[in-house]
Amino acid sequence: MARLSRLSLPGQVHHVLQQGNNRQPIFLDAEDRDTFLHTLAECARQYQVAVHAYVLLESRYHLLVTPTSAQGVSMMVQALGRSYVRYFNRRHGRSGTLWEGRFRSSVLEAEAYLLQTMVGMDLAPVREGLAAQAQDWPWSSHSHYRGVWTDRVVTPHALYWALGNTPFDRENAYAEQVRNGLAETQWHRMESAVRGGWALGSPAYLAALAAQGPTRRLTQARPGRPRRPPAAA
């Protein structure tokens, strides 16, 4: 089956996932993660992509980003990947690929899924047994949104600013969403969308995306053969 072209649209929020080849670790220590984040900040600035949220796990990373151009996400992730692999191989005395094929991405309706996806990303280390609570994992944007420190990688989305009139209000409102958690079925839906490369949103949102002219379908086709039209009387 032919591989679908990547769905990438300027001005839309994209959920990006990249993982290690054969699920091997892509970060071995704090220096690796610091280097990755420094490179991410540089590549995001170069290709004019706003990074709203991130989480670095052991064998993969997730990003929430908005590009200003149709090629912005691909160019940023490719440049990030090349630079980080050179660093990683040199530092750890290895050669060859680090990534498992091309990165995965989906486009999502910000009003319905941005904050949900941020919460799901913040809780990923908890789900995987890497931390007891989201705030215990330093390698995500959660600390920025809790007001612990200012993360130069992060550009908050307008929907985060709308959570309150003051930094304290916004931080508390977002922290409450993280404490409330996210149903496993919701996170599974987001992961399925990013792994499949599908858009995620309401029928009205998907119709608006389709009107922008992408040359591929936006959602996964239903399983099974299409129904035949009824026979003429």
Helices and strands as residue ranges (DSSP letters): E 13-19, G 21-23, H 30-46, E 49-56, E 60-67, H 72-92, E 104-108, H 110-127, G 134-136, H 142-146, H 158-161, H 167-180, H 184-196, H 203-211
